[in-house]
Amino acid sequence: MSRRSGNGGRSASDRPGRVIANTPKIASRTGKVVPFGRSAEDEARARLDELVAYDVTFRIELEGDFVRGSRIDAPPRLVRELARRTRASETLDLHGMSQREAREAVVSFVRKSHKLGLSILCIVHGKGQHSEGGVGVLRDAVVRTLTDSGAAPLVLAFATASDACGGTGALLVELKH
């Protein structure tokens, strides 16, 4: 009877040697595709928002610190009912943000909320009491964002919030279903 070794009958000298390939290392392109701070997807969305002309027209009314707006095709009672609401499904607070940051936050908030099926949102923009000259600029930036950006197709109406939701420092927004 012949004796076999545990390596299939081959001796150590019969085994093939280890092959080492000298291939050059390929550098990752990931760092070049996604810039620090913003993803490529965010950059693409921002560019598309600037390029796409939204075929949505809003009727906007300003009276002192109060603002109301709705799509042209929305019933007028919608804004009145919205202004009386005392609760919202979700709230976004813009205090301390620049106009650009606020615009990006509002578009993202509206899109995510719409995707989740929420209908009434509260966007707190503040009254501007601590801003330069005591004049708030975020309310107008929010109104522009709701009416002529990537958020516009998802918005049905908006109105200055009731005192229970923040009063003149906030807007209630009703999303399209």
Secondary structure, 3 states (H helix, E strand, C coil): CCCCCCCCCCCCCCCCCCCCCCCCCCCCCHHHHCCCCCCHHHHHHHHHHHHCCCCCCEEEEEECCEEEEEECCCCCHHHHHHHHCCCCCEEEECCCCCHHHHHHHHHHHHHHHHHCCCCEEEEECCCCCCCHHHCCCHHHHHHHHHHCCCCHHHEEEEEECCHHHCHHHEEEEEECC
